[in-house]
Amino acid sequence: MKKRTLIAAITVTAAFVILIGICMWSSFGYGSTYYYTKIDNTCVKQVDPRGGVIDFRGQMPYSYTLPSFSKSGNEKNITFGTSRELAEGAFLRLTVMPIRGVTAWEEVQFGELPAAVQSCYPAPDHT
Protein backbone atom coordinates (compact mmCIF):
# COMPACT_ATOMS: atom_id res chain seq x y z
CA MET A 1 0.00 0.00 0.00
CA LYS A 2 2.82 2.41 0.85
CA LYS A 3 4.50 1.61 -2.48
CA ARG A 4 1.33 2.60 -4.43
CA THR A 5 1.01 5.83 -2.47
CA LEU A 6 4.65 6.68 -3.17
CA ILE A 7 4.28 5.98 -6.90
CA ALA A 8 1.10 8.09 -7.04
CA ALA A 9 2.82 10.97 -5.24
CA ILE A 10 5.80 10.83 -7.61
CA THR A 11 3.49 10.73 -10.65
CA VAL A 12 1.45 13.73 -9.46
CA THR A 13 4.61 15.70 -8.64
CA ALA A 14 6.15 14.94 -12.05
CA ALA A 15 2.95 15.96 -13.84
CA PHE A 16 2.86 19.22 -11.85
CA VAL A 17 6.50 20.03 -12.68
CA ILE A 18 5.89 19.33 -16.39
CA LEU A 19 2.78 21.53 -16.37
CA ILE A 20 4.69 24.39 -14.71
CA GLY A 21 7.48 24.00 -17.28
CA ILE A 22 5.03 24.18 -20.20
CA CYS A 23 3.38 27.28 -18.72
CA MET A 24 6.75 29.01 -18.26
CA TRP A 25 7.85 28.05 -21.79
CA SER A 26 4.70 29.43 -23.38
CA SER A 27 4.43 32.53 -21.16
CA PHE A 28 8.01 33.75 -21.18
CA GLY A 29 9.00 32.95 -24.75
CA TYR A 30 11.61 30.29 -24.12
CA GLY A 31 12.72 28.87 -27.45
CA SER A 32 11.66 31.93 -29.45
CA THR A 33 13.56 33.11 -32.51
CA TYR A 34 13.60 36.48 -34.23
CA TYR A 35 12.83 36.84 -37.93
CA TYR A 36 12.84 40.07 -39.89
CA THR A 37 10.52 41.05 -42.72
CA LYS A 38 9.41 44.01 -44.81
CA ILE A 39 5.71 44.80 -45.16
CA ASP A 40 4.26 44.33 -48.63
CA ASN A 41 0.55 45.15 -48.57
CA THR A 42 -0.03 43.20 -51.79
CA CYS A 43 0.45 40.11 -49.57
CA VAL A 44 -2.22 40.96 -46.99
CA LYS A 45 -5.51 39.07 -46.87
CA GLN A 46 -8.63 39.92 -44.95
CA VAL A 47 -9.76 36.87 -43.00
CA ASP A 48 -12.71 36.03 -40.78
CA PRO A 49 -11.43 36.80 -37.26
CA ARG A 50 -13.65 34.10 -35.80
CA GLY A 51 -11.31 31.14 -36.23
CA GLY A 52 -13.57 28.20 -35.45
CA VAL A 53 -14.48 26.51 -32.19
CA ILE A 54 -11.44 27.91 -30.36
CA ASP A 55 -10.36 31.33 -31.60
CA PHE A 56 -6.57 31.40 -31.28
CA ARG A 57 -6.22 34.54 -33.42
CA GLY A 58 -8.36 36.83 -31.32
CA GLN A 59 -9.46 39.90 -33.28
CA MET A 60 -6.90 39.62 -36.09
CA PRO A 61 -8.81 40.29 -39.32
CA TYR A 62 -5.65 40.73 -41.46
CA SER A 63 -3.20 37.98 -42.36
CA TYR A 64 0.25 38.50 -43.86
CA THR A 65 2.43 35.80 -45.42
CA LEU A 66 5.82 37.34 -46.12
CA PRO A 67 9.36 36.18 -46.82
CA SER A 68 11.24 36.61 -43.56
CA PHE A 69 14.89 36.23 -42.64
CA SER A 70 16.68 34.89 -39.56
CA LYS A 71 19.61 36.90 -38.17
CA SER A 72 21.93 34.76 -40.31
CA GLY A 73 19.92 35.55 -43.48
CA ASN A 74 18.07 32.23 -43.89
CA GLU A 75 14.74 32.80 -45.64
CA LYS A 76 11.39 31.39 -44.52
CA ASN A 77 7.81 32.36 -45.41
CA ILE A 78 5.99 33.29 -42.20
CA THR A 79 2.29 33.98 -41.71
CA PHE A 80 1.02 36.23 -38.92
CA GLY A 81 -2.13 38.14 -38.07
CA THR A 82 -2.68 41.81 -37.30
CA SER A 83 -5.57 43.97 -36.23
CA ARG A 84 -4.96 46.47 -39.05
CA GLU A 85 -3.07 46.91 -42.31
CA LEU A 86 0.52 47.83 -41.58
CA ALA A 87 2.61 50.62 -43.11
CA GLU A 88 3.88 49.69 -46.58
CA GLY A 89 7.65 49.11 -46.57
CA ALA A 90 7.98 49.00 -42.78
CA PHE A 91 10.51 46.55 -41.36
CA LEU A 92 9.34 44.23 -38.59
CA ARG A 93 11.06 42.00 -36.08
CA LEU A 94 8.85 38.94 -35.55
CA THR A 95 9.10 36.84 -32.41
CA VAL A 96 8.44 33.26 -33.54
CA MET A 97 7.97 30.31 -31.19
CA PRO A 98 7.80 26.63 -32.07
CA ILE A 99 4.19 25.42 -32.32
CA ARG A 100 2.70 28.84 -31.45
CA GLY A 101 4.11 30.73 -34.45
CA VAL A 102 4.40 34.52 -34.33
CA THR A 103 3.71 35.70 -30.79
CA ALA A 104 4.75 39.34 -31.21
CA TRP A 105 6.08 41.83 -33.73
CA GLU A 106 7.57 45.28 -33.55
CA GLU A 107 8.57 47.82 -36.17
CA VAL A 108 12.32 48.38 -36.49
CA GLN A 109 14.47 50.68 -38.61
CA PHE A 110 16.64 49.38 -41.46
CA GLY A 111 19.78 50.13 -39.41
CA GLU A 112 18.53 47.86 -36.61
CA LEU A 113 18.39 44.81 -38.90
CA PRO A 114 21.27 42.31 -38.60
CA ALA A 115 23.87 42.76 -41.37
CA ALA A 116 22.89 39.47 -43.05
CA VAL A 117 19.26 40.64 -43.20
CA GLN A 118 20.19 44.12 -44.47
CA SER A 119 21.91 42.46 -47.44
CA CYS A 120 18.55 40.85 -48.40
CA TYR A 121 16.87 44.24 -48.91
CA PRO A 122 17.87 47.35 -50.83
CA ALA A 123 18.86 50.18 -48.49
CA PRO A 124 16.03 52.70 -48.11
CA ASP A 125 16.40 55.95 -50.03
CA HIS A 126 16.65 58.94 -47.65
CA THR A 127 16.06 61.74 -50.12
C-alpha positions, 0 to 999 in steps of 0.5 A, spaced: 500 500 500 505 504 501 508 503 495 502 505 491 502 511 495 509 513 493 508 511 486 502 516 485 505 521 489 511 521 484 506 521 478 502 527 481 509 531 482 512 529 475 505 531 472 505 538 476 513 540 474 511 538 467 505 543 467 509 548 470 514 548 465 510 548 459 506 554 462 513 558 463 515 556 456 509 558 453 508 565 457 516 567 457 518 565 450 523 560 451 525 557 445 523 563 441 527 566 434 527 572 431 525 573 424 525 580 420 521 582 414 518 588 410 511 589 409 508 588 402 501 590 402 499 586 396 500 580 400 495 581 406 488 578 406 482 579 410 480 573 414 474 572 418 477 573 425 472 568 428 477 562 427 472 556 429 471 553 435 477 555 439 479 562 436 486 562 437 487 569 433 483 573 437 481 579 433 486 579 427 482 580 421 488 581 417 493 575 415 500 577 412 504 571 409 511 574 407 518 572 406 522 573 412 529 572 414 533 569 420 539 573 423 543 569 419 539 571 413 536 564 412 529 565 408 522 562 410 515 564 409 511 566 415 504 567 416 502 572 422 495 576 423 494 583 425 488 587 427 490 592 421 493 593 415 501 595 416 505 601 413 507 599 406 515 598 406 515 598 414 521 593 417 518 588 422 522 584 427 517 577 428 518 573 435 516 566 432 515 560 437 515 553 435 508 550 435 505 557 437 508 561 431 508 569 431 507 571 438 509 578 437 512 583 432 515 590 432 517 595 427 524 596 427 528 601 422 533 598 417 539 600 421 537 595 426 536 589 422 542 584 422 547 585 417 545 578 413 538 581 413 540 588 411 543 584 405 537 581 403 533 588 402 535 594 398 537 600 403 532 605 403 532 611 399 533 617 404 532 623 399 
